């Protein structure tokens, strides 16, 4: 099949990108007082990322999070069951990100409801927005007969003040790791985001907005200009709790090597970043640390875990790429920030 490139410079077949529904079932439903049938949790996977919706917590934060496809931590009460392909989307990765960004305003964590707005309703809505089929009817059977399950799970609605009921909902409970943490990129104050020494045609703002090349000329990645160093300044619209950074890079000498992170220091320049003690320092391998589902084996992902004790009230992250693996320029294909709002 012929191939083309999307807004992020990734190759995509002419037939489009596959969209998968990953289905999970309770590990031990009898231990939770749940009938061992008809209750499933789902996530929608596209371009190597799985998107899920969950309730719990106070306020009006988005209930949409990302996770590694087909993966659950040992402490989770859900286990992977199977995958169904729902079709192929013709949207580029940047366009998918724009759809997710818009949906975050509609899918709030305190709006979770077992019968009206659960994780399966979300994956069904997202799949249709991507031009694919909805979820199979059997997956969301519990929502249609929700009243039968009320004795087992309560009212299934999110309590805006405490989030207790949503935590007990059978689809997305508090032990599901992605409900605790998720991408907080949407909480960035994009107009104030800056990157020193970036190439004008490959900017941080363009990468974060996932702009199309035809809409301003920006590429899908950040590239350094004069030398290998980059200084990324990432202010948030409110205080957040970042827990890790997910870097997507190439397995070559343009990959960042020494990365320093500073908390609440938005006015640093290169000289000050070199002389100031960072909140955390990382050495990044060209091979990465995370398994990916990307077909391009030259791409790696690295998860950098931030010190939680120092990152509980963050209004700005500054990321200093001090060295790469030997090239004159550094390339960062993508950046995600995982944490709590």
C-alpha positions as CSV (number, residue, x, y, z in Angstrom):
1,X,0.0,0.0,0.0
2,X,1.1,3.5,-0.7
3,X,2.1,5.6,2.3
4,X,1.9,9.2,3.3
5,X,3.0,11.4,6.2
6,X,0.7,12.9,8.8
7,X,1.1,16.2,10.6
8,X,3.7,14.6,13.0
9,X,5.8,13.3,10.1
10,X,4.8,9.7,10.8
11,X,4.2,7.3,8.0
12,X,0.6,6.1,7.5
13,X,-0.9,3.7,5.0
14,X,-3.3,5.0,2.4
15,X,-6.0,2.9,4.0
16,X,-5.7,4.8,7.3
17,X,-4.7,4.0,10.8
18,X,-6.2,1.1,12.6
19,X,-8.5,1.8,15.6
20,X,-8.7,-0.9,18.3
21,X,-11.1,-1.4,21.2
22,X,-9.2,-3.0,24.1
23,X,-11.5,-4.8,26.5
24,X,-10.9,-5.7,30.1
25,X,-12.8,-7.8,32.6
26,X,-12.7,-8.1,36.4
27,X,-9.9,-10.3,37.8
28,X,-12.0,-11.8,40.6
29,X,-15.6,-10.4,40.3
30,X,-16.8,-12.6,43.1
31,X,-14.5,-10.9,45.5
32,X,-16.1,-7.5,44.7
33,X,-19.7,-8.7,45.0
34,X,-20.1,-8.3,41.2
35,X,-21.8,-10.9,39.0
36,X,-19.1,-12.6,36.8
37,X,-20.7,-11.5,33.6
38,X,-21.6,-8.5,31.4
39,X,-19.3,-5.9,33.1
40,X,-16.3,-4.7,31.1
41,X,-13.9,-1.8,31.0
42,X,-12.7,-0.5,27.6
43,X,-10.1,1.8,26.1
44,X,-9.7,3.0,22.5
45,X,-6.2,2.5,21.0
46,X,-5.0,4.6,18.0
47,X,-1.5,5.6,17.0
48,X,0.0,3.5,19.8
49,X,-1.9,5.3,22.6
50,X,-4.9,4.0,24.5
51,X,-7.6,6.6,25.7
52,X,-9.9,5.8,28.6
53,X,-12.6,7.7,30.6
54,X,-13.1,7.4,34.4
55,X,-14.8,9.0,37.3
56,X,-13.7,9.9,40.8
57,X,-12.2,13.0,42.4
58,X,-13.6,16.4,43.0
59,X,-14.0,19.4,40.7
60,X,-14.4,19.7,37.0
61,X,-11.2,17.9,35.8
62,X,-11.3,15.9,32.6
63,X,-12.0,12.2,33.0
64,X,-10.0,11.3,29.9
65,X,-6.6,9.7,30.4
66,X,-4.0,7.8,28.5
67,X,-2.4,4.5,29.3
68,X,-0.1,1.9,27.7
69,X,-2.3,-0.3,25.4
70,X,-3.5,-3.6,26.8
71,X,-1.8,-3.0,30.1
72,X,-2.9,-3.0,33.7
73,X,-0.7,-2.8,36.9
74,X,-0.7,-5.8,39.2
75,X,-2.7,-3.9,41.8
76,X,-5.6,-3.2,39.3
77,X,-8.8,-5.3,39.6
78,X,-9.1,-5.5,35.9
79,X,-7.3,-7.8,33.4
80,X,-7.0,-7.7,29.7
81,X,-9.6,-9.8,27.9
82,X,-9.4,-9.2,24.1
83,X,-9.2,-6.6,21.3
84,X,-11.6,-5.7,18.6
85,X,-10.7,-3.7,15.5
86,X,-13.4,-1.0,14.9
87,X,-12.1,0.2,11.6
88,X,-9.4,2.6,10.2
89,X,-9.3,6.3,10.6
90,X,-8.2,8.7,7.9
91,X,-7.3,11.3,10.5
92,X,-3.6,12.2,11.1
93,X,-2.3,11.9,14.7
94,X,-2.5,15.6,15.1
95,X,-6.2,15.6,14.2
96,X,-6.8,12.8,16.7
97,X,-5.2,14.9,19.4
98,X,-7.5,17.8,18.5
99,X,-10.5,15.5,18.8
100,X,-9.3,14.4,22.3
101,X,-8.6,18.0,23.3
102,X,-12.2,19.0,22.4
103,X,-13.7,15.9,24.1
104,X,-11.9,16.7,27.4
105,X,-14.3,19.6,27.8
106,X,-17.3,17.3,27.5
107,X,-16.1,14.3,29.5
108,X,-15.5,15.5,33.1
109,X,-14.6,13.1,35.9
110,X,-17.5,14.1,38.1
111,X,-20.0,13.3,35.3
112,X,-19.3,9.6,35.3
113,X,-22.5,7.6,35.4
114,X,-22.8,3.8,35.1
115,X,-25.9,3.9,32.8
116,X,-25.4,7.2,31.0
117,X,-21.8,8.1,30.8
118,X,-19.2,5.4,31.5
119,X,-16.0,4.4,29.9
120,X,-17.7,2.4,27.2
121,X,-19.9,5.3,26.2
122,X,-16.7,7.3,25.8
123,X,-14.9,4.7,23.6
124,X,-18.1,4.4,21.5
125,X,-18.2,8.2,21.0
126,X,-14.5,8.6,20.3
127,X,-14.5,5.7,17.7
128,X,-17.4,7.3,15.8
129,X,-15.7,10.7,15.8
130,X,-12.7,9.0,14.2
131,X,-15.1,7.7,11.5
132,X,-15.1,4.1,12.8
133,X,-17.8,1.7,14.1
134,X,-19.2,2.0,17.6
135,X,-18.4,-0.6,20.4
136,X,-20.1,-4.0,20.2
137,X,-23.4,-4.0,22.0
138,X,-22.4,-6.7,24.4
139,X,-19.5,-4.7,25.8
140,X,-21.8,-2.1,27.4
141,X,-24.7,-4.4,28.4
142,X,-24.3,-3.4,32.1
143,X,-25.3,0.2,31.2
144,X,-28.5,-0.9,29.6
145,X,-29.5,-3.1,32.6
146,X,-27.9,-0.8,35.1
147,X,-30.7,-0.9,37.6
148,X,-30.1,-4.7,38.0
149,X,-26.5,-3.9,39.1
150,X,-27.4,-1.1,41.5
151,X,-27.4,-3.4,44.5
152,X,-23.8,-4.4,43.6
153,X,-22.3,-1.0,42.7
154,X,-24.4,1.7,44.2
155,X,-25.8,4.5,42.0
156,X,-22.8,4.6,39.8
157,X,-22.7,8.3,39.7
158,X,-19.8,10.6,40.6
159,X,-20.2,12.6,43.7
160,X,-18.9,16.1,42.9
161,X,-17.6,16.7,46.4
162,X,-16.0,13.4,47.2
163,X,-16.0,11.3,44.1
164,X,-16.8,8.2,46.3
165,X,-19.5,6.7,44.1
166,X,-17.5,7.0,40.9
167,X,-14.6,5.3,42.7
168,X,-16.9,2.3,43.4
169,X,-18.3,2.1,39.9
170,X,-17.5,-1.3,38.3
171,X,-15.9,0.1,35.1
172,X,-13.5,2.7,36.5
173,X,-12.6,2.5,40.1
174,X,-9.9,4.1,42.3
175,X,-7.6,1.2,41.9
176,X,-7.4,1.6,38.2
177,X,-4.1,3.5,37.8
178,X,-5.0,5.7,34.9
179,X,-7.8,7.3,37.0
180,X,-5.2,8.5,39.5
181,X,-2.8,9.8,36.8
182,X,-3.1,10.9,33.2
183,X,-1.9,13.3,30.7
184,X,-2.0,16.9,31.9
185,X,-0.8,18.5,28.6
186,X,-4.3,20.1,28.3
187,X,-3.5,22.1,31.4
188,X,-0.6,23.9,29.8
189,X,-1.0,27.6,29.1
190,X,-0.1,27.2,25.5
191,X,0.2,30.9,24.6
192,X,3.0,31.3,27.2
193,X,4.9,28.1,26.3
194,X,8.4,28.8,25.1
195,X,11.5,27.0,23.9
196,X,14.9,28.6,23.6
197,X,17.2,27.6,20.7
198,X,14.4,25.9,18.8
199,X,14.4,25.9,15.0
200,X,11.7,28.3,13.8
201,X,10.2,25.6,11.5
202,X,10.0,23.0,14.2
203,X,8.7,24.6,17.4
204,X,7.5,23.4,20.8
205,X,4.1,25.2,20.4
206,X,3.6,23.5,17.0
207,X,4.4,20.1,18.5
208,X,2.0,20.6,21.5
209,X,-0.8,21.9,19.3
210,X,0.0,19.2,16.7
211,X,-0.4,21.7,14.0
212,X,-0.6,20.6,10.4
213,X,2.3,21.6,8.2
214,X,-0.2,23.5,5.9
215,X,-1.4,25.6,8.9
216,X,1.6,27.7,9.6
217,X,4.6,25.6,8.4
218,X,5.4,24.0,11.8
219,X,6.8,20.5,11.9
220,X,5.6,17.8,14.2
221,X,8.7,17.8,16.4
222,X,11.0,20.2,18.2
223,X,14.5,20.7,16.7
224,X,17.3,22.7,18.2
225,X,19.0,25.4,16.1
226,X,22.5,26.7,16.9
227,X,23.7,23.7,18.9
228,X,22.3,20.6,20.8
229,X,20.8,22.4,23.8
230,X,17.1,23.2,24.3
231,X,15.3,25.0,27.1
232,X,11.6,24.2,27.3
233,X,9.4,26.5,29.5
234,X,6.0,24.9,30.3
235,X,3.6,27.0,32.4
236,X,0.3,25.6,33.5
237,X,-3.1,27.4,33.9
238,X,-3.3,26.2,37.5
239,X,-1.2,24.2,40.0
240,X,-0.7,20.6,39.0
241,X,1.1,17.5,40.3
242,X,3.4,16.2,37.5
243,X,4.7,12.7,38.2
244,X,6.6,11.8,35.0
245,X,7.6,13.0,31.5
246,X,7.2,10.7,28.5
247,X,9.7,11.6,25.8
248,X,9.4,10.3,22.2
249,X,12.8,10.4,20.4
250,X,14.7,8.7,17.6
251,X,17.3,6.0,18.2
252,X,20.2,8.1,16.9
253,X,22.6,10.8,18.1
254,X,19.9,13.5,18.0
255,X,18.3,11.9,21.0
256,X,18.6,13.9,24.3
257,X,21.1,12.5,26.7
258,X,21.3,14.7,29.8
259,X,17.9,16.2,30.8
260,X,17.4,18.5,33.8
261,X,14.0,19.5,35.2
262,X,13.3,22.6,37.3
263,X,10.1,23.3,39.2
264,X,8.5,26.8,39.3
265,X,11.5,28.6,37.7
266,X,10.0,30.1,34.5
267,X,12.7,32.8,34.0
268,X,15.8,30.5,33.6
269,X,18.2,31.1,30.7
270,X,20.8,28.6,29.5
271,X,23.6,30.0,31.8
272,X,21.4,29.9,34.8
273,X,20.1,26.4,34.0
274,X,23.7,25.2,33.8
275,X,24.6,26.8,37.2
276,X,21.4,26.0,39.2
277,X,20.7,22.8,41.1
278,X,17.8,21.1,39.3
279,X,14.8,19.4,40.8
280,X,15.8,16.2,38.9
281,X,18.5,15.1,36.5
282,X,18.1,12.2,34.0
283,X,20.3,10.4,31.6
284,X,18.3,9.2,28.6
285,X,19.2,6.1,26.6
286,X,18.8,6.1,22.8
287,X,16.9,2.8,23.2
288,X,14.3,4.2,25.5
289,X,12.6,2.5,28.5
290,X,9.0,1.9,27.3
291,X,7.6,-0.7,24.9
292,X,5.8,0.9,22.0
293,X,3.4,-0.3,19.4
294,X,4.9,1.9,16.7
295,X,5.8,0.2,13.5
296,X,8.8,2.5,13.1
297,X,11.5,0.7,15.1
298,X,13.7,3.8,14.9
299,X,11.5,5.6,17.5
300,X,11.9,5.2,21.2
301,X,10.0,6.3,24.3
302,X,11.5,7.1,27.7
303,X,9.6,7.6,30.9
304,X,11.3,10.0,33.3
305,X,9.8,9.8,36.9
306,X,9.8,13.0,38.7
307,X,10.3,13.2,42.5
308,X,6.7,13.4,43.9
309,X,7.7,15.2,47.1
310,X,9.1,18.1,45.1
311,X,6.3,18.2,42.5
312,X,3.1,18.6,44.5
313,X,2.3,22.3,43.6
314,X,3.7,23.0,40.2
315,X,2.8,26.1,38.1
316,X,5.7,25.8,35.7
317,X,8.1,23.1,34.5
318,X,11.4,24.0,32.8
319,X,13.2,21.2,31.0
320,X,16.8,21.7,30.0
321,X,18.3,19.4,27.4
322,X,21.9,19.9,28.2
323,X,23.4,17.2,26.0
324,X,22.4,14.8,23.3
325,X,24.3,11.7,22.1
326,X,26.7,13.5,19.8
327,X,24.8,15.2,17.0
328,X,25.0,19.0,16.3
329,X,21.2,19.2,16.8
330,X,18.6,17.6,19.2
331,X,15.2,16.3,18.0
332,X,12.3,15.7,20.3
333,X,9.4,14.0,18.5
334,X,6.9,14.3,21.2
335,X,6.4,15.2,24.9
336,X,3.7,14.1,27.3
337,X,3.4,15.1,30.9
338,X,1.7,12.6,33.2
339,X,0.3,13.7,36.5
340,X,-2.6,14.8,38.6
341,X,-4.6,18.0,38.1
